[in-house]
Amino acid sequence: MTALSLSNVNKSFGKVHVLKDINLEVEDGEFVVFVGPSGCGKSTLLRVVAGLEDATSGDIRIAGELVNLTPPSKRGIAMVFQSYALYPHLNVRGNMTLALKQEGQSKAVIEERVQKASNMLGLDPYLDRFPSELSGGQRQRVAIGRAIVREPKLFLFDEPLSNLDAALRMNTRIEIANLHRQLGASMIYVTHDQTEAMTLADKIVVLREGRVEQIGSPMELYNNPVNKFVAGFLGSPSMNFFPGELLNADDDRTLGIRPEDLFIADDGPLSVRVSHVEHLGGDTNVIAHAKDHQITARLFGQYQVSEGEDLRLGFKPESTYAFDQDGLRLN
């Protein structure tokens, strides 16, 4: 069964057209990530799915049921917010049980669901603590636990890790991935962080200015981007772009090469001057310029390269991408 189906969904705020003809299907058990730059419409799209915003036009179906006029509480969804949104006067157990009590669930059902979610998330030692007594990562786990106990048809995550530091983001990302495997539930996750998108998703939806640019698995989008925007958005460091004339190619084309596909070679076709070096331990990022164009090479290992040094960079021809003047992929 399809967990979510969006058909020609549009959303306008007055004269501002925010979402433009969105079509998408999320299958049962699929982990789908909406990704794109700030202002691309990804959070608005999630809110439309949740029922927190009404679609201006188009159909929204959850588990096959048309829900355009269905209030959020009746859509069978559970949402985890960036801000945790925990009740400060309730302890962890109280935050996790509140929605179930409001639904009229029995004490036995409530206890069973809370215990299951608590065990899954490692929250047993914290059930009697209040949000003010928890770390940011623990609060986020409580917010996720509150969603789990509802046993929704669809989980919605709105940038849940953006308030956490780097180490906690990685740990919580792993916890969410493990949670998805354990529950086998359908999940939609919004982020501007392409690393989160690449590591969590079964399917990525890349958005720009309210439109879907491309949908596919992480490696499909990484290896076969349909345009320059998708190619540059996914990958860290991002893809290098420069005019074909730098390589004596068609100057109407823009060429793209990922930093990891470049290497130092005495006879390499790219002549560059180093402007900055990032020594990362296992990798070395060399930022250089070829004429007026910045090029980044990600070299695996430790390299002694100095600012101002002239280098030649090589690459395999099959690792290049070509884009036309409109940014569409040519090869």
N, C-alpha and C positions, 0 to 999 in steps of 0.2 A: 504494500500500500504506500502511496505517496503521503509523506508527513505534512508537506506544505506545497501548495501550488499558487504561484502568482501569475496572473494573466493581464497583461497590458495595464499594469498599475501605475497611476500618475498621482502626484501630490503637488498642490500649489498652495502657497501662502499669499493670498492676494494676487498680485501680478507676477510673483516670483514662482517660476516653475521648478520645483526642487527635485522631483522624481519623474522620469520621462520613460514611459512605456517599458516598465520592468517586467520581464518574463523569466520565471525560475521555477524549477521543481527540486524539492529536497526529499530524498527517499528515506524510508524507515531506517533508523539507525545511523544515518549519515551525519558527519560532522562538517558543517559548511561555514566558511569564514567569509564575511564581508570585509573587504580591505580597500583602502584608497586614501588619498590625502585629506586633510581637514577641509570640510565644506563640500565633500563629494556626495553627501546624502545617505551614507551608510547607517548612521544612527537614526535618521528620520525613517528609513526603510524598516529598521527593526521596530520602531515605535508604531508604524503602520501595521506590521504583522501582529504586534501585541495588542492593538486596539487603543493605544494611548493617543494616536492620531488617526483621523478618518482619511481613507483614500479619497481623492477627488474623483477618480474613475478607476475602472478595472475591478477584477475579482480576486478575492483572497480566500483560499480554501485550506483548512487544517483538517487532516485525516479525512479528506473528501468532502467535508461539510463547508458550505459557504458561510463565512463569518463576518462579512462586511458590516452587518448591523448588530453583531453579537458583542456585548460588553467584555472588557478584558477578563473579568473574573469567570466568565463562562466559556472562554476559548480553549481551555485545557492547556494553558501555557504557564510557565514559571520563569520569572526574569531575575537575573543577577545584575545589579547595577555597579557602576564604577565606585559609587560612594558608600557601598555596603548597605546603607539604609536600615540599620538595626535600631530597635527600640532601646534607648539607653536605660530605661527603668525596668526592663525585663532581662533576666539572666539568659544564658545560652539556650537552656531548655525551653524557657518561655518564648524566646524568639522563634524557635523551631516549631513550637506547637501551636502558636497563635492562629495561623491560617486554618489548621485542621480543626481547631475548636470552633472557629467561625463557620466552617463547613458542617459542623454537627457530627464529626466523627466520634466513634466510641473511644473510651479511655484505653481499651485494649489495642485498638488499631493505632492510636496515637503513640502509645508506648512502643509498639513493635516498629513503627516507621522511624521514630526518633532514634531508637537503639541501633537500627540497621544503618541509618545515615551517619550516626555518631561513630560507629565502628569503622565505617568506610573511610571517614575523614580524619580519624584519630582525635576526635573531640571528647572522648569519655572523661578525661581529667578536667575538662573545662565546663561541664554542663551547668554547674552552679555559679559560675563566674559571670560578671556583668561585662558588657562591651568595653567599658573603660579600663578593665583589668586585662585586656587582651592585646596582643600585638596586631599590626596591620594584616599580616598573613593569617592569623587565627580568626580575625573578624571576617576576612573574605571567605574562609572555610565555613564559618557559621552561615554566611549569606548563601553559600552554595548548598549547605545542608538544609536550610529553610526551603530551598527550591526542590531538593530531592524528595523530601517527605511528602510533597504534594503529588508525587508520581504523575507528572504532567505528560501530555502527548508530545510537547515540544519545549526544550530548554532554550532560553534566549539570554545571551551574555553581552552586556554593553560595556566594552573596554574594562573588564574586571580587574586587570592587573596594572593599570596605569598609575595607581597610587602607591605601588610597592617599589622597593629598591631592586637593583638588578639581580641580586642573589635570590631574593624572595620571588621575583617574577619567574625566574627559571624553575625554582622548586614548585611553585603553584601551577605553572604551565604543565609540568610533569604530572602533578596531581590531577589536573583537569583531564589530561590525556588518559590516565589510568582510570579515572571515573567514567569516561566515555566507554572504555573497553568493558568495564564491569557492568554498567547499566545497559549498554547496547541501545541507548536512547538517541533520538534525533536532537541535534544541537545546532544552533546558529550563534555565531560568535563574531562580534564586531571589534575591529582593531585597526589602528593606523600603522601598526608595527608589522612589517613584512616578515620578520623572523618568526613571530607568533603564528602568522598565517601559514608559512611554509612548514612549520613543525607540528601544527595541530590538525590541519585540515585534511579531510578526504577530498573536498572540493572547495576551490577558492572562487569567489565572485569579485572581480576587480571593477570598481566603480570610479567614474570621473564625471564631475559636473552633472550628477543625477542620472547618468546612463551607465549601462553595463558595457564595459569594454571587452571582457572575455571571461568565460567560465571554464574551469577545468581543474584537473588535479594539480598539486604543486609543481611536479616535475614537467607536466604538460605545458604549463604556463612559463616555467623557467626555460625549457628547451625550445618551445615553439610559440613565442609571443606573436600575437597577430599584428602588433604595431609597436612603434617606438615608445609609447607611454608605458605599456605593460612591460616591455623589455627593460626599461629604465627603473621601473618601480620595484620589481622583484630582483633581489640579488644585493649582497653587501660585501664590499663596496659596489655601487651601482655600475651598470654597463657604461663603457666609454663610447662616446659618439663623436665622429669627426667627418669632414667632407671627404668624398672619394679621391679628390685631387691630391691629398696627402700621400696616397699610395698609387698615384698615376692612374686612378680608376675614373669612372664616369663622374664628373663633378656635379651632376644633377642628383646624385645619390648621397645618402648619409650612411656611413658604415658604422657598425657596432661590434665591439669586442669586449667580452667580459674580462675584468682584471685578472682573474685566475688563469685565463688562456694566453696571457702574455708572459714572455720570458726573456732574459738577457741573452743576446746572440750577436757576435761580432759582425755577422753579415745580415742582421735583421733589417727589414725594410723601413722600420720606423726610427727616425733619428730624433732623440729627445734630450732635453736638459733637465736634470733633477732639481726640483724646487723644494721638496720636503720629503722626509723619510720617517715612517712610523715603525718602530721596532716593537713587535707584539710577542716576542718569544718564539713561538712556533712559526709565525709568519712575519714577513716584512712587506709593508705597503710602501711602494715608491710612487710619489706624486710628481709628475714631470710635465713639461710642455713641449709640444711640437708646433712650432710657430706660435699662434695665439690659442691653441687648443690644449686644454688640460687632459692628461691621460694618467690613469692610475693602474699600476701593475701590482697584483698580489702575488708575491714570490713566496713559495713554501720553503721555510727554513730561515736561517739567519744570514743576512747579507750585509757586508760593509760597503754601503753606498753613501756618498756625501752630497750635500746640497751644492749645486753648481756643476756637478759632474755631467759630462756628456756620455750618453749610452745609446746603444741600438737595441731595439726590442723586436723579437720575432714572435710568430704565432703560426698555427696551422691554418691553411686557407679555409678548411671546413668549419672552423670555429667562428668565422665572421658572419655577421648579419647585415643585410642591406635593406634600406628603407627609402621610399620615394619622398617627394617633396611634401606630401601630406602626412608623412609618418607611417604609412602602411608598409607592412613587410613584403619584400620582393622575392626573397629566396627561401 
